[in-house]
């Protein structure tokens, strides 16, 4: 669907002060309903706002219109934060929070000012590492205000709550909430571990998290007037703290307020939006602190905060009750603000090792229903400029949505290439031929690799056309089956151990590049092109590369203009090596933790020894490495150089050819939206199997889904353990993984085989088809099916 572009919103002032009557942003508080101010009141307030505006710190504004129903603000002065977030690697689930609070009557918002988005330029070709940032970013640090002394402890609070519940007298609890949430200083006085200490490091926020959690867990069970008091106090705090530079106490207050469970209720979204706005416009140094503090939040509460932000974005895009919110034209900064704060949580998740929650939990499936290509084109055209686009924050876009973007971008490039070929033919007064609209490959089965390499090299200019394959000497029209068969046969032959291009590691069940030197690396380029063509043509390949392969494939994500720039070189670690050669990784890990004399016991130098065609060769890890002993002092350097040699330097030429082959087909900016794990899923499919979904989407030829044989089949398959289910999928489709679109994209078909029931089932992997004889009993079907899928090495040819 396409969201209409709004007209530019009028730029107003910063947050106005609370008036004497208690109004907030043009709406009067303290009543069961809120009445918009009269025209005369608005004019008076506008005059006051203009005066107040002169006192407040300037914030960039813009009145540019934008696509996707969001108005984009001007380019912000906080681009350094954008670079910080963009360096950190990129389904929404139901929120696990406690029951929703009592429906609160919260002031709405009408006259608001646009927030300039902090655009992330994910297109930059060289990304800095989080490790390059100093531990404490230098920034002007205003003096901390002296905090009031508050002696109430968590135990005191819990006792007050118990007394209030039993007696019905909530005065003590009400006074605590009223005082605590009245200002940022009071929040620090109540929840700071020690008010006499500054707590100005990224490692410790100084927040008494258990006390904060107890107060918030109890809040939703208090009377409504207490909940209203908290929200009014937050409003006052936000207005009071809008001016001047932020102190660490201010950051602590933002961190505490962000965890308020009341913000799960849509009636509080106006206040929530302003809180998010203030956090989004903090300086880079402050964001750096918040990201590190967020990673200390417990997993359950971290997930709740992420889900709350995702829900806020979804409901602003598609409100269930539009009248609950101000018109989109008046609050175009809501979604950019929430997305930027969500980027901080994504940064925190990436900083944590291991990650607090899976990266998929940042996906917002609601975005699957907006005009993604419009978002993509805005991002392509404007990049890190004044227009907000979700593509600037790719962690929020689901892999299914990214696949749609890549497919449509591929289709557009295919159409463009075909159109250009047609124009060239006509301009040379030649008769157009339909074959010119496709990448037509003619190969012989007996010379599959060499013919494929020759064809792809000769037709390099046509790689972005729709692929069609013809096997020489065989009649047949490629409707998709021959293309898939070509992929399956070629991958099977190239990855065979006898071919020598790749080494299969049994312990990790994956392939890695052979380090043997050769004169021609063109076949590695062919494998890269194959992977690119598979992504381009939506074919799932049965390839087992380790995760770091896809990380290297995106280093950098766009081919550099300077051909001398190294490609395929990424930061690698012992964990990456463990995914390929776990035994070697374990040995190096033992070296790092060895407590006795490293130099005498290991007797190693900065060298690597490798066998090449029966000859042992040595390579220095650094100049003069053969004379440098490994000691307890330099063993970390040795391990890092060793891992870098194995995963980067020893296979550089092989992987560079592979990299250029892949990017010769997939040179789309859409690749920059992907994490390495997502590239793997696009190439190989997802390992998550849902056999019930397969049952729902299966087609039948000669059978009905109510036939006894089919009922037996699904009873057997659904009762299989996971390994047999994977074998069945591999037997019928050529891969034990599922396409990005799920089982529905498999187009799985069960056909009736008229052969004897003594025969085993037959599969046509090129068409994802299973030919099943009409077995008379469930036992016979199960027995024959297990034999078939467990002993099927390879596949029959059409």
C-alpha positions in Angstrom: 0.0 0.0 0.0 1.1 3.5 -0.5 0.8 6.2 2.2 -0.1 9.7 1.0 2.5 12.4 1.3 1.4 15.0 3.8 1.8 18.7 3.4 4.6 20.3 5.3 3.7 20.9 8.9 4.1 24.3 10.4 7.2 24.6 12.4 6.5 25.6 16.0 8.5 26.3 19.0 10.0 23.9 21.5 8.0 22.3 24.2 5.8 25.0 25.8 5.6 25.4 29.5 2.8 24.2 31.6 0.4 27.1 32.1 -1.1 28.2 35.4 -4.3 26.3 34.5 -2.3 23.1 34.1 -2.6 22.8 30.3 0.0 20.9 28.4 0.6 21.6 24.7 -2.7 23.4 24.2 -4.9 21.0 26.2 -6.2 21.5 29.7 -5.5 19.0 32.3 -7.4 17.9 35.4 -10.7 17.2 33.8 -12.2 13.9 32.5 -12.1 15.4 29.0 -9.8 17.9 27.5 -11.1 20.9 25.6 -9.0 22.6 22.9 -8.1 26.2 23.7 -10.0 29.0 22.0 -8.5 31.1 19.2 -7.8 34.0 21.6 -6.0 31.6 24.0 -4.0 30.2 21.1 -2.9 33.6 20.0 -1.8 34.5 23.6 0.1 31.3 23.9 1.8 31.7 20.6 3.1 35.1 21.8 4.4 33.4 25.0 5.9 30.6 22.9 7.9 33.0 20.8 9.3 34.6 23.9 10.1 31.2 25.4 11.6 30.0 22.1 14.4 32.6 22.4 15.5 31.1 25.7 15.5 27.5 24.6 18.4 25.8 22.8 18.0 25.7 19.0 16.9 22.5 17.3 17.0 22.2 13.6 13.6 22.1 11.9 12.4 21.5 8.4 9.2 21.7 6.4 10.0 19.2 3.6 7.4 16.7 2.7 8.1 13.1 2.6 6.9 9.8 1.3 5.3 7.0 3.3 3.1 9.3 5.3 6.0 10.7 7.2 7.4 14.2 6.9 11.1 14.3 6.9 13.0 16.9 8.9 16.2 18.7 7.9 19.6 17.2 8.1 20.6 17.1 11.7 23.8 18.2 13.4 23.9 14.8 15.0 25.3 12.9 12.0 28.1 11.6 14.2 25.5 9.5 16.1 24.3 8.2 12.8 27.8 7.0 12.0 28.0 5.4 15.4 24.8 3.4 15.1 25.5 2.5 11.5 28.7 0.7 12.5 26.9 -1.8 14.7 25.5 -4.9 13.1 21.7 -5.0 12.1 9.5 -10.4 14.4 8.1 -8.5 16.4 6.6 -10.8 19.1 3.8 -10.1 21.5 4.8 -8.0 24.4 5.5 -9.9 27.6 4.6 -7.0 29.8 2.1 -7.2 32.5 -1.6 -6.4 32.0 -2.4 -3.0 30.5 -3.0 -0.2 32.9 -6.3 1.3 33.6 -7.4 3.4 30.7 -6.0 6.8 31.5 -7.3 10.2 30.4 -4.1 11.8 29.0 -3.8 15.2 27.3 -3.7 15.0 23.6 -1.5 17.1 21.3 -2.4 19.4 18.5 0.3 22.1 18.1 3.6 20.4 17.9 6.9 21.0 16.1 8.7 18.7 13.7 11.7 16.8 14.9 14.6 16.6 12.5 15.5 13.0 11.9 18.9 11.6 12.6 19.4 9.8 9.4 21.7 6.8 9.4 23.9 6.6 6.3 24.1 2.9 5.9 25.5 3.5 2.5 29.0 4.5 3.7 31.6 2.2 2.2 33.9 2.1 5.2 32.4 1.6 8.6 34.2 2.4 11.8 34.1 -0.2 14.5 32.6 0.3 17.9 36.0 -0.6 19.2 37.5 2.6 17.7 35.4 4.8 19.8 37.0 6.1 23.0 35.6 4.6 26.2 34.3 8.0 27.2 33.4 10.4 24.5 34.5 13.9 25.4 31.7 16.4 25.5 30.9 19.5 27.5 29.8 18.3 30.9 27.6 20.7 32.8 27.9 20.6 36.6 25.6 18.1 38.4 22.9 19.7 40.6 22.9 18.7 44.2 20.3 16.1 44.8 17.7 16.2 47.6 18.1 13.5 50.3 15.5 10.7 50.1 15.9 7.8 52.5 13.1 5.5 51.4 14.3 2.1 50.4 12.7 -0.6 48.3 11.8 -2.5 51.4 10.1 0.7 52.8 8.2 1.1 49.6 7.0 -2.5 49.5 5.8 -2.2 53.1 3.9 0.9 52.2 2.2 -0.9 49.3 1.2 -3.8 51.5 -0.3 -1.4 54.1 -2.1 0.5 51.4 -3.7 -2.6 49.9 -4.9 -3.9 53.3 -6.1 -0.6 54.7 -7.1 1.3 51.5 -5.1 4.3 52.6 -2.9 5.1 49.7 -1.6 8.5 51.0 2.0 7.3 51.7 2.3 5.6 48.3 0.7 8.6 46.5 3.1 11.0 48.2 6.1 8.8 47.1 5.0 8.6 43.5 4.1 12.3 43.4 7.5 13.4 44.8 9.6 10.9 42.9 8.3 11.6 39.4 8.1 15.4 39.9 11.5 16.1 38.4 14.6 14.6 37.1 16.4 15.5 40.3 13.8 13.6 42.4 14.1 10.6 40.1 17.9 10.5 40.8 17.4 11.1 44.5 15.0 8.1 44.7 16.7 5.6 42.4 20.4 6.5 42.4 22.5 3.9 44.2 24.5 6.5 46.0 23.6 10.2 45.6 27.1 11.2 46.7 28.8 9.4 43.8 28.8 10.7 40.2 28.4 7.3 38.4 29.7 8.9 35.2 31.0 5.8 33.4 29.5 3.8 30.6 29.9 0.6 32.7 27.6 1.6 35.6 24.5 3.8 35.2 24.3 4.1 39.0 20.6 3.2 38.9 19.1 0.9 41.5 17.4 -1.3 38.9 15.7 -3.5 41.4 14.0 -0.5 43.1 13.0 0.9 39.7 11.5 -2.4 38.7 9.6 -2.8 42.0 8.1 0.8 41.7 7.0 0.2 38.1 5.6 -3.3 38.8 3.5 -1.8 41.5 2.4 1.3 39.6 -0.2 -0.4 37.4 -1.9 -1.8 40.5 -2.4 1.6 42.2 -5.5 3.8 42.0 -5.9 5.9 38.9 -5.2 9.2 40.6 -1.7 8.0 41.5 -1.1 6.9 37.9 -2.3 10.3 36.7 0.0 12.0 39.2 3.0 10.1 37.8 2.2 11.2 34.2 1.7 14.8 35.2 5.0 14.7 37.0 6.7 13.3 33.9 5.2 16.1 31.8 6.6 18.7 34.3 10.0 16.9 34.3 10.2 16.9 30.5 9.4 20.6 30.3 11.8 21.5 33.1 14.7 19.5 31.6 14.3 20.7 28.0 16.8 23.5 28.5 20.6 23.3 28.5 23.2 20.6 28.3 22.5 17.1 29.7 24.1 15.9 32.9 24.6 12.2 33.7 21.7 12.6 36.2 19.5 13.7 33.2 20.5 10.6 31.3 19.7 8.4 34.3 16.2 10.1 34.4 15.6 9.4 30.7 16.7 5.7 31.2 14.3 5.4 34.2 11.3 7.1 32.5 11.7 5.0 29.3 10.9 1.9 31.4 7.5 3.2 32.6 4.9 0.5 31.7 2.2 3.2 31.4 3.6 3.9 27.9 2.2 0.6 26.7 -1.2 2.4 26.7 -2.1 4.4 23.6 -3.6 7.2 25.8 -0.1 8.0 27.0 1.5 8.2 23.6 1.6 12.0 23.4 3.8 12.1 26.5 5.8 9.0 25.3 6.5 10.7 22.0 7.9 13.8 23.7 10.1 11.6 25.9 11.4 9.8 22.8 12.0 13.0 21.0 14.2 14.4 23.8 16.2 11.2 23.9 16.5 11.1 20.1 18.0 14.6 20.0 20.7 14.0 22.7 24.3 14.4 21.7 26.4 11.5 20.4 28.3 11.2 23.7 25.0 10.9 25.6 23.7 8.2 23.2 27.0 6.4 23.7 26.3 6.2 27.4 22.6 5.2 27.0 23.5 2.4 24.6 25.9 0.9 27.1 23.5 1.4 30.0 20.6 -0.3 28.1 22.6 -3.4 27.6 22.6 -3.9 31.4 18.8 -4.2 31.5 17.5 -7.7 32.0 16.5 -9.7 28.9 12.7 -9.8 29.7 12.5 -6.0 30.4 14.8 -5.2 27.4 12.4 -7.2 25.2 9.4 -5.4 26.6 11.0 -2.0 25.9 11.8 -3.0 22.3 8.2 -4.4 21.8 6.8 -1.2 23.2 8.7 1.0 20.7 7.7 -1.4 17.8 4.0 -1.1 18.9 4.3 2.6 19.1 5.6 2.8 15.5 2.9 0.3 14.2 0.0 2.1 15.9 1.2 5.5 14.6 1.4 4.1 11.1 -1.9 2.2 11.3 -3.9 3.5 14.3 -6.9 1.3 15.3 -8.6 4.5 16.4 -7.3 7.4 14.5 -9.1 9.9 16.7 -6.8 8.8 19.6 -3.9 10.6 18.0 -3.2 14.0 16.6 -3.3 14.2 12.8 -0.1 12.8 11.2 0.7 16.2 9.7 1.0 17.5 13.2 3.3 14.8 14.6 5.4 13.6 11.8 8.4 13.5 14.2 6.8 10.6 16.3 8.0 7.8 14.1 11.5 9.1 13.4 12.0 9.7 17.2 10.9 6.2 18.1 13.0 4.6 15.4 16.1 6.5 16.6 15.6 5.4 20.2 15.0 1.9 18.9 18.4 2.2 17.1 20.0 2.8 20.6 18.5 -0.5 21.8 19.8 -2.2 18.6 23.2 -0.8 19.4 23.0 -2.0 22.9 22.0 -5.5 21.7 25.0 -5.6 19.4 27.4 -4.4 22.1 26.3 -7.2 24.4 28.0 -10.6 23.9 26.0 -12.7 23.5 23.2 -10.6 22.2 20.4 -9.9 24.7 17.6 -10.8 22.2 17.8 -12.2 18.7 18.2 -9.6 16.0 14.9 -10.8 14.5 13.1 -9.4 17.5 13.7 -5.9 16.2 11.7 -6.7 13.0 8.5 -4.7 12.6 6.2 -6.8 10.5 3.8 -3.8 10.1 6.4 -2.3 7.7 5.7 -5.3 5.3 2.4 -3.4 4.5 3.8 0.0 3.6 5.2 1.0 0.2 8.7 -0.4 0.7 9.9 0.5 -2.7 9.0 4.1 -2.1 11.0 4.0 1.1 13.9 2.3 -0.8 13.9 4.9 -3.6 13.8 7.8 -1.1 16.8 6.3 0.6 18.6 5.7 -2.7 17.9 9.2 -3.9 18.5 11.2 -0.7 20.7 8.9 1.5 21.9 10.7 4.6 19.9 13.8 3.9 16.7 15.5 5.2 14.3 12.7 4.4 13.5 10.0 6.9 13.3 6.5 5.5 13.1 3.1 7.3 15.9 2.0 5.1 18.2 4.2 7.1 17.4 1.8 10.0 17.5 -1.6 8.3 17.4 -3.6 11.5 13.7 -2.8 11.8 12.8 -4.2 8.3 12.0 -7.9 8.3 13.9 -10.4 6.1 10.7 -11.0 4.1 10.4 -7.3 3.4 14.0 -7.0 2.4 13.5 -9.9 0.0 10.6 -8.0 -1.6 12.9 -5.0 -2.0 15.7 -7.0 -3.5 13.3 -8.9 -5.8 11.6 -5.8 -7.1 14.9 -4.0 -7.5 16.2 -7.1 -9.4 13.1 -7.1 -11.6 13.5 -3.4 -12.4 17.1 -4.0 -13.3 16.1 -7.0 -15.4 13.5 -5.0 -17.3 16.0 -2.1 -17.7 18.6 -4.5 -19.2 16.0 -6.1 -21.5 14.7 -2.7 -22.6 18.2 -1.5 -23.4 18.9 -4.6 -25.5 15.7 -4.1 -27.4 16.5 -0.5 -28.1 20.0 -1.4 -29.3 18.6 -4.0 -31.7 16.1 -1.6 -33.1 18.6 1.2 -33.5 20.8 -1.1 -35.5 17.8 -2.0 -37.7 17.9 -5.6 -36.6 14.9 -7.8 -36.0 14.2 -8.1 -32.2 14.4 -11.6 -30.8 12.6 -12.7 -27.6 15.7 -14.5 -26.5 17.5 -11.2 -26.1 15.3 -10.5 -23.1 16.9 -13.3 -21.1 20.2 -14.6 -19.9 20.3 -17.8 -22.1 22.8 -20.4 -21.0 23.5 -23.5 -23.2 25.5 -26.1 -21.4 26.5 -29.8 -21.9 26.0 -32.1 -19.0 29.4 -33.7 -19.5 31.2 -30.3 -19.4 28.9 -28.6 -17.0 31.5 -26.5 -15.1 33.6 -25.4 -18.1 30.5 -24.6 -20.3 28.9 -22.6 -17.5 32.1 -20.6 -16.9 32.4 -19.9 -20.6 28.8 -18.9 -20.9 28.8 -16.6 -17.9 32.0 -15.0 -18.9 30.9 -14.4 -22.5 27.5 -13.1 -21.5 28.7 -11.0 -18.6 26.6 -8.0 -19.8 23.4 -10.0 -19.6 23.8 -11.3 -16.0 20.9 -9.1 -14.8 18.4 -10.6 -17.2 16.0 -13.4 -16.3 17.9 -16.7 -16.4 17.0 -19.5 -18.8 19.0 -22.7 -19.1 19.1 -25.2 -22.0 20.9 -28.5 -21.9 22.5 -29.2 -25.3 20.9 -32.1 -27.1 17.8 -32.2 -24.9 14.4 -31.0 -25.8 12.7 -29.0 -23.1 11.4 -25.5 -22.3 12.8 -24.0 -19.1 9.9 -23.0 -17.0 12.0 -23.0 -13.8 12.8 -26.6 -13.5 15.8 -26.7 -15.8 17.3 -23.6 -14.1 17.0 -25.2 -10.7 18.5 -28.5 -12.0 21.4 -26.5 -13.4 22.0 -24.9 -10.0 21.8 -28.3 -8.2 24.1 -30.1 -10.6 26.7 -27.3 -10.7 26.8 -26.8 -7.0 27.1 -30.6 -6.4 30.0 -30.9 -8.8 31.9 -27.8 -7.7 31.7 -28.6 -4.0 32.7 -32.2 -4.5 36.0 -32.9 -2.5 37.7 -34.3 -5.6 37.3 -31.0 -7.3 39.6 -29.3 -4.8 38.0 -25.9 -4.7 36.5 -26.2 -1.3 37.4 -28.3 1.8 34.6 -29.9 3.7 35.0 -29.9 7.5 33.1 -32.8 9.0 33.1 -31.4 12.6 31.4 -28.2 11.6 29.5 -29.6 8.6 30.5 -26.7 6.4 32.7 -25.9 3.4 35.6 -23.5 3.3 37.9 -22.2 0.6 40.9 -24.3 -0.3 44.1 -22.3 0.4 46.0 -24.1 -2.4 47.6 -21.6 -4.9 46.6 -21.8 -8.5 47.1 -19.8 -11.7 43.4 -19.2 -12.4 40.7 -18.3 -9.8 37.9 -17.9 -12.4 36.0 -20.9 -11.0 35.7 -19.1 -7.6 34.3 -16.2 -9.5 31.8 -18.6 -11.1 30.7 -19.8 -7.6 30.2 -16.2 -6.5 28.2 -15.5 -9.6 26.1 -18.6 -9.0 25.2 -17.4 -5.5 24.4 -14.0 -6.9 22.2 -15.5 -9.7 20.4 -17.6 -7.1 19.5 -14.5 -5.0 18.6 -12.6 -8.1 16.4 -15.4 -9.4 15.0 -16.5 -6.0 16.6 -19.9 -6.0 17.5 -21.5 -2.7 20.9 -23.3 -2.9 22.1 -26.2 -0.8 25.4 -24.6 0.2 27.0 -24.8 3.6 29.3 -21.9 4.2 30.1 -20.6 7.8 28.7 -17.3 9.0 31.9 -15.4 8.5 31.7 -16.1 4.7 28.7 -13.8 4.5 30.3 -11.3 6.7 33.3 -11.2 4.3 30.9 -11.0 1.4 29.6 -7.7 2.7 33.1 -6.3 3.3 32.4 -3.8 1.8 28.7 -4.3 0.7 29.3 -2.2 -2.5 32.3 -2.9 -4.8 34.8 -0.1 -4.3 35.6 2.1 -7.3 39.4 1.7 -6.7 40.4 -1.8 -7.9 43.4 -1.7 -5.5 41.1 -1.5 -2.5 41.1 -4.9 -0.6 37.8 -6.7 -0.7 36.5 -9.6 1.4 38.6 -8.7 4.4 36.6 -8.5 7.6 37.3 -8.5 11.3 37.5 -12.1 12.4 37.7 -13.7 15.8 38.2 -17.1 17.4 34.4 -17.6 17.3 34.5 -17.3 13.5 37.2 -20.0 13.3 35.3 -22.2 15.7 32.4 -22.3 13.1 34.8 -23.8 10.6 37.6 -25.7 12.4 36.4 -26.1 16.0 39.4 -28.3 16.9 41.9 -25.7 15.9 39.9 -22.9 17.6 39.8 -25.0 20.8 43.6 -25.4 20.7 44.1 -21.7 20.3 41.7 -21.0 23.1 43.7 -23.4 25.3 46.8 -21.4 24.5 45.1 -18.2 25.6 44.1 -19.7 29.0 47.3 -21.6 29.6 48.8 -20.8 33.0 52.2 -22.3 32.9 55.2 -21.3 30.9 53.8 -20.7 27.4 57.2 -20.2 25.6 58.8 -23.4 26.9 55.8 -25.7 26.8 54.4 -24.7 23.4 57.7 -23.9 21.8 56.0 -22.0 19.0 56.9 -19.0 16.8 54.8 -16.6 14.8 54.5 -19.0 11.9 51.8 -21.1 10.3 52.4 -24.4 8.6 50.2 -25.7 5.9 50.2 -28.8 3.6 50.0 -28.0 -0.1 50.0 -31.0 -2.5 51.9 -33.1 0.0 54.5 -30.4 0.8 54.6 -28.7 4.2 55.0 -24.9 3.7 55.5 -22.3 6.4 54.3 -18.7 6.4 55.3 -15.9 8.8 52.5 -14.2 10.6 54.6 -11.0 10.8 58.0 -10.0 9.5 60.6 -12.2 11.1 57.9 -14.3 12.7 60.0 -17.5 12.5 62.4 -15.9 15.0 59.7 -14.5 17.4 58.7 -17.0 20.1 55.1 -17.1 21.4 55.0 -16.0 25.0 52.3 -15.2 27.6 52.8 -11.6 26.8 52.2 -11.8 23.0 49.9 -14.8 22.7 46.8 -12.7 22.1 48.5 -11.1 19.1 49.6 -14.5 17.9 46.1 -16.0 18.0 44.6 -12.9 16.3 47.2 -13.1 13.5 46.7 -16.8 13.2 42.9 -16.5 12.8 43.4 -13.6 10.4 45.8 -15.7 8.3 43.4 -18.7 8.1 40.2 -16.7 7.3 41.6 -13.7 5.4 45.1 -13.8 4.1 45.6 -17.4 3.1 42.5 -17.4 0.9 42.5 -13.7 -0.3 42.7 -14.4 -4.0 40.2 -17.1 -3.9 37.7 -15.1 -1.9 38.3 -11.9 -3.9 37.3 -13.8 -7.1 34.3 -15.2 -5.2 33.4 -11.7 -4.0 33.6 -10.1 -7.4 31.5 -12.9 -8.9 28.7 -12.4 -6.4 28.7 -8.6 -6.8 28.8 -8.9 -10.6 25.2 -9.9 -10.3 24.1 -8.5 -6.9 25.5 -5.0 -7.0 22.3 -3.4 -5.7 22.2 -0.9 -2.9 19.6 -3.2 -1.4 22.4 -5.4 -0.2 23.4 -2.7 2.3 20.2 -3.4 4.1 21.2 -6.9 5.0 23.0 -8.5 7.9 25.4 -11.4 7.1 22.9 -13.8 8.6 20.2 -12.4 6.3 22.4 -12.9 3.2 22.8 -16.6 4.3 19.0 -17.0 4.6 18.5 -15.5 1.1 21.0 -17.8 -0.4 20.4 -21.0 1.5 17.0 -20.5 3.1 16.0 -20.7 6.8 16.7 -23.8 8.9 13.4 -23.3 10.8 10.9 -26.0 9.6 7.1 -25.7 10.0 5.7 -29.0 8.6 2.1 -27.9 9.5 2.6 -24.9 7.2 3.9 -27.3 4.5 0.8 -29.4 5.0 -1.5 -26.4 4.6 0.3 -25.3 1.4 0.8 -28.6 -0.4 -0.8 -29.1 -3.8 -2.0 -32.5 -5.0 -2.1 -34.2 -8.4 -4.1 -37.4 -8.6 -4.9 -37.3 -4.9 -7.3 -35.4 -2.7 -6.1 -34.2 0.7 -8.8 -36.3 2.3 -7.6 -39.5 0.6 -6.4 -42.2 3.0 -2.9 -42.3 1.6 -2.5 -38.6 2.1 -3.8 -38.8 5.6 -1.4 -41.6 6.4 1.4 -39.5 4.8 0.9 -36.4 7.0 0.4 -38.5 10.2 3.8 -40.1 9.5 5.6 -36.9 8.5 4.3 -34.8 11.4 5.4 -37.6 13.8 8.9 -37.7 12.3 11.8 -36.3 14.4 13.5 -33.2 13.1 16.3 -35.0 11.3 13.9 -37.2 9.3 11.8 -34.1 8.4 14.9 -32.4 7.1 15.8 -35.5 5.1 12.3 -35.5 3.5 12.6 -31.9 2.6 16.1 -32.5 1.1 14.8 -35.5 -0.8 12.0 -33.6 -2.4 13.5 -30.1 -2.9 17.2 -30.6 -3.0 17.7 -28.6 0.3 16.7 -29.1 3.9 16.0 -25.4 4.3 13.0 -23.2 3.8 12.8 -20.2 1.5 12.4 -16.7 3.1 8.7 -16.6 2.2 8.1 -19.8 4.2 6.7 -23.2 3.2 4.2 -21.5 0.9 7.0 -20.5 -1.4 8.1 -24.1 -1.9 5.2 -24.9 -4.2 5.4 -28.5 -2.8 3.3 -31.0 -4.7 2.4 -34.7 -4.0 1.5 -36.6 -7.2 0.0 -40.1 -7.4 2.3 -42.7 -8.8 0.6 -45.4 -10.7 3.5 -47.8 -10.1 3.3 -50.8 -7.8 3.2 -50.2 -4.0 6.4 -52.3 -3.8 8.2 -49.3 -5.2 9.7 -46.5 -3.1 8.6 -42.9 -3.4 10.3 -40.9 -6.1 11.1 -37.2 -6.0 11.6 -34.6 -8.8 13.7 -32.0 -6.9 13.6 -29.6 -9.8 9.9 -29.2 -9.3 9.6 -29.9 -5.6 7.5 -32.9 -6.4 7.0 -36.2 -4.5 5.5 -39.1 -6.5 3.8 -41.3 -3.9 2.4 -44.8 -4.7 -1.0 -45.5 -3.1 0.2 -47.5 -0.2 -2.5 -49.5 1.6 -1.3 -49.1 5.2 0.3 -46.5 7.4 3.0 -48.9 8.4 4.0 -49.7 4.8 4.0 -46.0 3.9 6.2 -45.1 6.8 8.6 -47.9 6.1 9.0 -47.1 2.3 9.2 -43.4 3.0 12.0 -43.7 5.5 14.0 -46.0 3.2 13.6 -43.6 0.3 14.6 -40.4 2.1 17.4 -42.0 4.1 19.2 -43.7 1.1 18.7 -41.0 -1.6 22.2 -39.9 -2.5 21.7 -37.4 -5.4 18.7 -37.3 -7.6 17.3 -38.6 -10.9 17.5 -36.4 -14.0 14.5 -35.2 -15.9 
